[in-house]
Amino acid sequence: MRRRSLVVLSILVGAGLLGGILYYIGPERVWEQIVRLGVWGYLSLVAIAILTMVCWTSSWWVILRAYGVRVSWWTTWWARLSGFAITYLTPSMYFGGEPASVFLIVKEQEGAHRATRVVATLLVAKLLEGLSLLAFVYLGFYYAAATKLLPLDDMGVMIVGNLIFALFVALAAINFMGGRLWLTRLLGWLKRHLPWKHALGVAEAKMREVEEDVHNAFQEHQRATWTAFLLTLLATFLLYLRPQVFFLFALRAFMPISHLSIAYALFVLLGVFFWLTPGGMGVLEGGMVGIFSVVSVLSLKDHQWLPIPYESAVAFALTLKSIEFPLVGLGLFYLIRVGFLKVPKPPLRR
């Protein structure tokens, strides 16, 4: 009951934020920007969204096959899409749907492989995602420092956010690539000092299997891991290009690499630390206004620098939602169909 109340509260907060932003800017001005995007601009963004999901799916599929988990590409697609749907609607943009993805792969295998092995493949995929995100985040950090586009306070926030994100990814990489087994050791320490020895002992054994399998991916399956990383890097690059495509069509303007990189780095930090409502409702739109207020675009008509209007930033965020929501709906529908999500039945009328 408490969890349901928190979900309802987050939806209300998100709807309130979004409504306030639209009221302040003017919904007609936002709609005008979406219309200016045009059919070809919208279809280009749709193609980017689908290709991104294809790259993510292919990356995980390559890792699964390297581990001997013989599932079809389409099974991996539905597992990845379903995980994406849950992650998109949970407080963190980058985590949340992993149990659903693992469930679908294990269900397809019918016990042919340990669940811990499937978990390990997904952890490898998520670590590669973190490394690829980090590469583009630091590209933005470099341009922010070199061009001094950001105010000093914003630079401080960006530095702290980058350090926290980098520390998390670096610790995960050192642990898994180096076979340190830090999580297994932590569970072992807790088992010795807490009363739940049996449960913690089972968790320690399962975690050891996962960490050893992830370590093997980087030691014994290097070719597959590199292939998966290149596919993940391509997916990240497609995400990086989305503002460029939108503003080319909507504003007939070009965003230089320096400004594009800064905007993307700030967007990643927004997703990591402030994705607090389902689908980022209200948070994403307000964040885009702030992010695009510190960068500019170059007009293709007269080659003059143009500030990005608030309505364009909100239109960009809403356009992304209109493309991503159908993918989320497909993922949730599939989870309901296979029984992972239960739809409550209405009470019988007497």
N, C-alpha and C positions, 0 to 999 in steps of 0.2 A: 504493500500500500504506500509506504514511504517513497519507494523508488518511482511508482507511478505519479505521485504528487510532484516529485522533482522534475520528471519529464514534462508534465503539464506546465509547471512553473517556468521551465526553460523555454517552452514553446511560446508561452504568453510574453515572456521577456523579449524573445527574439522578434515576435510579431509587433510588439510595442516599439522596439528599436527601428524596425523596418518601416513601420507606419510613420514614425516621427521623422525619419530621414526623407521619405517620399513627400510628406507634408511640407517639410522645410524647402526642399528643392523644387517640388512641383512634379506630380506624376506625368503631366503632359509633356514636360521637357525631357524626362527620362524616356518616355515612349517615342518621342521624336528621334532620339539618338538610336534607339533600337531599330526604328524604321530605316534610318539612314544607313544602317549596316547592310541592308539589302539581302536578297536571297543568296547570292554567291558568297557573301561574307559569312552569313549564318551557316551555310553548308560547309564552308571551309573549317569553321570551328567544330561542327559536328564531326567532320572527317578527322580532325585532330583528336577529339575525344575518343573516337572508336579506335584509331591507330594506337593511341596511348594504352588503351585497355588490351589491344592485341599484343603489344610489346611486353606489357607486364605479364600477361598470360604465357606468352612464349618463353619468357625468362624463367618463370617457375617451372614450366613444363620441361625445359632443358635440364634443370636441376633434378626434378623428379625422375626422369629417365636415366640420368647418371647414377642415381641411387637404386636403379632397378625397379622403380615403381612404375609399372607399365599401364598408364592411364591414357585415354585418348585426349587429344588437344581440346576437344569440345567439353569433356568433363572438367578439364582444368579451367577452361573459360568460365563455365558456370560456377565453379568453386571460387574463382578469383572475383567474378562479378558479384556473387552473393556476399563475400567478405567485404568488398568495396561498399556495398549498400549499407551494411551494418556500421562499418567504420565511418561512413559519411554522416550518419545520423547520430553518432555518439560524440561525447565531448571532445575527444581527440581526433584530429583528422587522419592521423597516421596509424592508429591502433584501435582495435575493438572488434573487428570482424574475423580475426584469425581462427577462433574456435569453429565458426561456421565453415570456413574454407577447409580446415582439417577434417571436419565431420564428413563433408561431401566426398573427399578423396578416400578416406578410410571406408566409408559406406560402399563406394564403388569397388574397392579392393576386396571386400568381404573377408577381412582378416588375413589376407595374403601377406601383409607387411605390418610391422609394429606401428602403432600410432605415433610413438616417439620419433620414428624415422620420418614420418610425414611432417611432424612438427619441426624437425631439424631442417628439412628442405625449405619450409616456409620461413624459418628464422634466417637461413642463408639469403633467401630472396629479400626479406625485409632489411637485412644488413646491407645488401648491395644497393637497395633503394636509398638507405641513409647515406651511404658513401657518394652516390651520384647526386643526391640533393646537396650534400656538403660541398661538392665541387662547384656547383652553380652558386651556392650561397657565398662561398669565398670569392668567386668572381665578382659578385655584387659588392662584397666588402672591399675588395681591391679598388674598384671604381669609385666607391663612396669615399675612400681615403684619398685617392689620387685627384678626384675632381672637386672635393669639398662641397658637394651639392647639399649634403645634409647638415642641418644645424648641429652645434656641439652636443646638445642634450640628446638629440636623436642618434648621433654617432655613438654616444655612451650606451644607449639602450641596445643599439645594434651590436656593439662589441660584446656586451654582457650576454645577449641572446646567442650570438655566435659561439661564444666560449662554452656556454652550457650545452648547446646542441652538439658542438664538436667533441666535448668531453664525453657525452653519452655515447656517441658513435665510436669514438676512439677506444673507450673502455670495452665496448662490445666487440670491436675488431680485435683488440689485443687478447681478450679472453678466448674468443672462438678460434681465431687464426693460430694463436700460440698454444692452444690446448691447456689453458690455465685452470679450467674447471672451478672458477670462482663461485658460481652459483651452487655447485655441488658441495663445495667446502662450506659455504654459508649454511646450507641446510644441515650439513653434518654438525656444525657448531651448535645450531639451534636444537638439534636432536639430543645433544649432550647436556643442554642446559634447560630444556623445557620438558614438561611432563608428557607431551603427545609424541612419545618416542616411536610408536608403530607407524603412525601417519607420516611423520617426518622422515622415517626410514624408507618408506615406500616412495615418498616424494624425492628423496635423495637418490635412490636407485634410478628412477625415471629421468631425473635431471642429468645424471651421469650419462645415460644413453643418449639424450638429446645433445649434450655438449660434445661428446665424443663423435657423434655423427656429423655435427656441424664442422668440427675440426677436420674430419676426414674429407669434407667437401673441398677444403682449401689445400689439403695435402695429396689426396688421391684422385680428385676430379678437377684438376686445375683447368683443363681445356673447357669443360662444361661450365665451370664457374666464370671463366673469362667471357665466354659466349653470353652467358646470362647477364653479366655485368654490362656488356656492350648494348644488349637489348634494353636493359634498365636505363642506361645512359641516354639512349635514343628516346625512350618514353619521357624522361625528364626534360630533354631538349624540346620535345613537342609541347610540354606544359609551359616551358620558358617562352615559346613563340606566341602563345595565345594573345597577350596584349598587343603585340605587333600586328597580328592579323586583324584584330578588332579595330584598332585605330587607323590602319591603312584603309579600311572600307568605310568606317563611320565618320572619321575626321579628314580623310584623304591626307594623312600625315604619317611620318616615319619616326619611329622611336630609336635613337642611336643605341648601340650596344651598351654603352656606359649606363644610360638611363634605364634601359630594359633590364640590365643585370641588377641594378639597385632595387628596382621595383620587385623583381622576382625574389631577391633575398629577403626583402621585407614581407612579401607574401608568405614565404615559407615560415618565417618567425611568427607571423600572425596565425598560421595554421597550427603550429606546434603549441603555442602558449595561450591563444585566445579563442580557440574553436569551442565555445562554451554553450552553444545552442544547436539543436538539430539542423543539420545542413548549413551551419554557420549563419542562420537566419538573423539579419540585422547586424551581426558582428562583421560578416564579410563585406556587406555594403558600406558600413561605416569605415571599416579598415581600408577599403579601396579608395574612398575619398581622401583619407589621410595619406596613403601611399602615393597616389598619383598627384597629390598637391606638391610633392617635393621634386618631381621630375617634369620634363617637358617633351614635346614632340616637334618635329620639323615639318612644316607645311610643304607638301609636294608642289603646290601651286606657285608660291612666291619665295620658298626657301627661308621663311621667317620662323623663329621659335614661337611656339604657341603653348600657353598653359593648358592643362587638361581640365575641362569644365567638370564641376561636381556631377552634373547629370550624365556625363560620359562615363565617369567612374562607376556610378550606380548602375547604369545601363549595361556595362561590361559584366558586373557581378550578377545581375539578373539574367543576362544572356547565358552565362555559364550554368546557372541553376536550371534554366529551361532545357538545357542539353543534358545535364547530369541527372535530373529527376527521373526521366524515363529509364535510364540505366539502373538507377536505384530501385525503381518500381519493378523492373524485370528481375533483379536480384532477389528482392523480397518475395515476389510471386513464386520464384523457383524454390526458395526455402520453405514456403508454405506448402508447395506441392510435394516436396520430399519429406515433409513432416518435421523439419527443424524448428520452424515457428508454428505455434498453435494459434489458430483463430478462434476466439471464444464463440460458442454457439449461443444464440438468443434463447431465453427461457421459453419453455413450452406454454402455450396459452391454454388455459383450462376453461 
